Amino acid sequence: MRFLKTAFVFVFVLLMSNAAFAASKSECLDCHKKVTPGVVKQHMEGKMAKKGVDCSSCHGSDHKKMDDSKLAKMPTPETCAGCHKTQVDQFKNGKHNLAWIASSSMPMMAHQPKAVTGEGYKGCSSCHKIGAKSEAEKKNIRYGHAQCDSCHTRHSFKKSEAQDPRACQTCHMGFDHPQWEMWSTSKHGTIWQIEGKDGKRAPVCQTCHMQKGDHNVMTSWGFLALRLPEDDKDWLNDRVAILQALGVLDGNGKPTARLDLVKAGKVARLTKEEFQKERDKMTNVCATCHGKSYAKKQLDEADLVIKDVDKIFAEAIRIVQGLYKDGILKKPAGWTFAPDLLQFYEAKSSVEQELHRMFLEYRMRTFQGAFHMNPDYMHWYGWAPMKETLQKIKDEAAKLRAEKASAKH
């Protein structure tokens, strides 16, 4: 008899809790069907809704009225980790989680109006918001914390969407990193477009950069295509010039405080082991379709493209460094380094504007085009304008020197 009473109480409590959950769920949905019907439709179509995940599961239950919407909590990766811990742990150790550091630490950002860099996410922050933010920043920025929803977009959060290469194109396109354009017009991308999303022959972004669903998303060269140490002395010498122009090394080749930002953002590989770990992962991915020796050869030859383009870039940097050394160019007020590539288009002379384009557009396209197997991007959008711009810098430097000499007489 006692057992029956206990069972009855258990069933009653279970039914009551389910009823309370259903009532809460109904309360959220009934209101939002009127206020944000599109959000409700998206959520109800997704797997999470079918698994019983309610609005309050992610946003809490404090928000109950029309005028207290700020009480609704904005999800963070920790919210998602309740169900997806493995993926969140991988994400936190990867490049995407560092995107905010890579953007917000740029000296150039200090010159931008709030409309460009603020919570409206109209500029770089629109993509870089996927990165983790400090507690102080979270207090001032309400939206853009979930991070996971950059790929699994609200409110359906479809896995199939995040697995589609088109999910990557909003951020990985355009001026400084047109990976979408490179891949989609490469032979790999062309096959994918011909065969459709159900085709099995062509690798997509996720095949190479998220092997077996790993959310780490790292590459051997990093965003800057820079690594240390380097056994090739000539290449190392060119790389030192580039690191000086980035303000990572000072005029004597000694590390500056910016090296800590490079480490924090993982935008370069600073040990051989770190580089080789990512290179081996990529080689193994390529080897699922190609022979391993062929895959290694293709990646090694892309490395040599970086070496050769660095030689062109370093020559241009040394020319501009010489203009500063000889007093022809003056370091702008408030700048720690000059030339400073991380000031981007805030550069104060035409010759440095050209140097910035070499760094952020042409050099990027040269090495990224090589690795994404896109000959046109590698050559005509990258290598060729690198050569052209080097000549422009030589001509401009000669003109500035001539003007300086003429002013003395």
DACOR-V131940 format. One record per backbone hydrogen bond with DSSP energy under -0.5 kcal/mol. NH is the residue of the N-H (numbers start at 0). CO is the residue of the C=O. E is the energy in kcal/mol with one decimal. If there is no record, write none. Layout:
NH|CO|E ; NH|CO|E
This chain:
4|0|-2.1 ; 5|1|-2.4 ; 6|2|-2.7 ; 7|3|-2.3 ; 8|4|-2.5 ; 9|5|-2.4 ; 10|6|-2.6 ; 11|7|-2.6 ; 12|8|-2.8 ; 13|9|-2.5 ; 14|10|-2.7 ; 15|11|-2.5 ; 16|12|-2.7 ; 17|13|-2.4 ; 18|14|-2.2 ; 19|15|-2.6 ; 20|16|-2.5 ; 21|17|-2.7 ; 22|18|-2.6 ; 23|19|-2.6 ; 24|20|-2.8 ; 25|21|-2.8 ; 26|22|-2.4 ; 27|23|-2.2 ; 28|24|-2.5 ; 29|25|-3.1 ; 30|26|-1.5 ; 31|27|-2.5 ; 32|28|-2.0 ; 33|30|-1.2 ; 34|30|-1.8 ; 35|31|-1.8 ; 38|35|-0.6 ; 39|35|-1.6 ; 40|36|-2.4 ; 41|37|-2.4 ; 42|38|-2.5 ; 43|39|-2.7 ; 44|40|-1.4 ; 45|41|-0.8 ; 45|42|-1.0 ; 48|42|-0.6 ; 49|45|-1.2 ; 50|46|-1.4 ; 51|48|-1.5 ; 52|47|-2.7 ; 53|51|-0.5 ; 56|53|-1.2 ; 57|53|-0.7 ; 57|54|-1.3 ; 58|54|-2.6 ; 59|55|-1.6 ; 63|61|-0.7 ; 67|64|-1.3 ; 68|65|-0.6 ; 70|67|-2.2 ; 71|68|-1.7 ; 72|58|-2.5 ; 74|72|-0.5 ; 78|75|-1.0 ; 79|75|-1.5 ; 80|76|-2.1 ; 81|77|-0.6 ; 81|78|-0.9 ; 82|79|-1.7 ; 83|79|-2.6 ; 84|80|-0.5 ; 87|83|-2.2 ; 88|84|-2.8 ; 89|85|-2.1 ; 90|86|-2.5 ; 91|87|-2.6 ; 92|88|-1.1 ; 92|89|-0.6 ; 93|90|-1.5 ; 94|215|-1.4 ; 94|216|-0.8 ; 96|90|-0.7 ; 97|94|-1.5 ; 98|95|-1.6 ; 101|97|-2.1 ; 102|98|-1.5 ; 103|99|-3.1 ; 104|100|-1.8 ; 105|102|-1.5 ; 107|341|-1.6 ; 108|105|-1.5 ; 109|106|-1.4 ; 110|107|-1.8 ; 111|108|-1.5 ; 115|112|-1.4 ; 116|112|-1.7 ; 117|113|-3.3 ; 120|117|-2.0 ; 122|115|-1.0 ; 125|122|-1.9 ; 126|123|-1.4 ; 127|123|-2.4 ; 128|124|-1.6 ; 129|126|-1.6 ; 130|127|-2.1 ; 131|96|-2.6 ; 137|133|-2.2 ; 138|134|-1.2 ; 139|135|-0.8 ; 139|136|-0.7 ; 140|136|-1.7 ; 141|139|-0.6 ; 147|145|-3.5 ; 149|146|-2.0 ; 150|147|-1.3 ; 151|147|-2.3 ; 152|150|-1.1 ; 155|152|-0.5 ; 156|152|-2.4 ; 161|157|-1.4 ; 162|158|-1.4 ; 163|160|-1.2 ; 166|163|-2.2 ; 167|164|-1.7 ; 168|165|-0.6 ; 170|167|-0.7 ; 171|167|-2.4 ; 172|170|-1.4 ; 178|176|-1.7 ; 179|171|-2.8 ; 181|177|-2.4 ; 182|178|-3.1 ; 183|179|-2.9 ; 184|180|-1.3 ; 185|182|-1.4 ; 186|372|-0.6 ; 188|182|-1.0 ; 189|185|-2.4 ; 190|186|-2.3 ; 191|187|-2.0 ; 192|188|-2.3 ; 193|189|-2.2 ; 194|190|-2.9 ; 195|191|-1.9 ; 198|195|-2.1 ; 206|203|-0.7 ; 207|203|-1.4 ; 208|204|-2.6 ; 209|205|-1.6 ; 212|209|-2.3 ; 213|210|-1.8 ; 216|213|-0.5 ; 223|266|-2.1 ; 224|221|-1.0 ; 225|220|-1.1 ; 227|268|-2.3 ; 232|230|-0.7 ; 235|231|-2.6 ; 236|232|-2.3 ; 237|233|-2.0 ; 238|234|-2.4 ; 239|235|-2.2 ; 240|236|-1.4 ; 241|237|-1.7 ; 242|238|-2.7 ; 243|239|-2.2 ; 244|240|-2.0 ; 245|241|-1.3 ; 246|243|-1.2 ; 247|242|-2.2 ; 248|242|-1.4 ; 249|253|-2.8 ; 252|249|-2.2 ; 255|247|-2.3 ; 257|246|-0.5 ; 258|255|-1.5 ; 259|256|-1.1 ; 260|256|-0.7 ; 261|257|-2.0 ; 262|258|-2.3 ; 263|259|-2.7 ; 264|260|-2.6 ; 265|261|-0.8 ; 265|262|-0.5 ; 266|261|-1.3 ; 267|261|-0.5 ; 268|225|-1.9 ; 269|267|-0.6 ; 274|270|-1.9 ; 275|271|-2.9 ; 276|272|-2.2 ; 277|273|-1.4 ; 278|274|-2.3 ; 279|275|-2.8 ; 280|276|-1.5 ; 281|277|-1.9 ; 282|278|-2.6 ; 283|279|-2.2 ; 284|280|-1.5 ; 285|281|-2.5 ; 286|282|-2.0 ; 287|284|-1.5 ; 288|285|-1.6 ; 289|285|-2.7 ; 294|290|-2.5 ; 295|291|-2.5 ; 296|292|-2.1 ; 297|293|-2.3 ; 298|294|-2.1 ; 299|295|-2.6 ; 300|296|-2.2 ; 301|297|-1.5 ; 302|298|-1.7 ; 303|299|-1.5 ; 304|300|-1.1 ; 305|301|-1.5 ; 306|302|-2.0 ; 307|303|-2.3 ; 308|304|-2.5 ; 309|305|-2.4 ; 310|306|-1.2 ; 311|307|-1.3 ; 312|308|-2.3 ; 313|309|-3.0 ; 314|310|-1.6 ; 315|311|-1.7 ; 316|312|-2.4 ; 317|313|-2.5 ; 318|314|-1.6 ; 319|315|-1.8 ; 320|316|-2.9 ; 321|317|-2.0 ; 322|318|-1.3 ; 323|319|-1.6 ; 324|320|-2.6 ; 325|321|-2.1 ; 326|323|-1.6 ; 327|322|-2.0 ; 328|322|-1.8 ; 334|331|-1.9 ; 340|244|-2.9 ; 342|339|-1.7 ; 343|340|-1.6 ; 345|342|-2.3 ; 346|343|-1.3 ; 352|348|-1.8 ; 353|349|-2.0 ; 354|350|-1.4 ; 355|351|-2.4 ; 356|352|-1.8 ; 357|353|-1.9 ; 358|354|-2.0 ; 359|355|-2.9 ; 360|356|-1.9 ; 361|356|-2.1 ; 362|357|-2.8 ; 363|358|-0.5 ; 364|360|-2.2 ; 365|361|-2.0 ; 366|362|-2.2 ; 367|363|-2.6 ; 368|364|-1.8 ; 369|365|-1.5 ; 370|366|-1.8 ; 371|367|-1.9 ; 372|369|-0.9 ; 373|368|-2.7 ; 374|372|-0.6 ; 377|373|-2.4 ; 378|374|-2.5 ; 379|375|-1.3 ; 380|375|-1.5 ; 382|377|-2.5 ; 383|378|-3.3 ; 385|381|-1.7 ; 386|382|-1.9 ; 387|383|-2.4 ; 388|384|-2.7 ; 389|385|-1.9 ; 390|386|-1.7 ; 391|387|-1.7 ; 392|388|-2.5 ; 393|389|-2.1 ; 394|390|-2.6 ; 395|391|-2.7 ; 396|392|-2.6 ; 397|393|-2.2 ; 398|394|-2.1 ; 399|395|-2.5 ; 400|396|-2.3 ; 401|397|-2.2 ; 402|398|-2.3 ; 403|399|-2.1 ; 404|400|-2.4 ; 405|401|-2.4 ; 406|402|-1.8 ; 407|403|-0.8 ; 407|404|-0.6 ; 408|404|-0.5 ; 408|405|-0.9
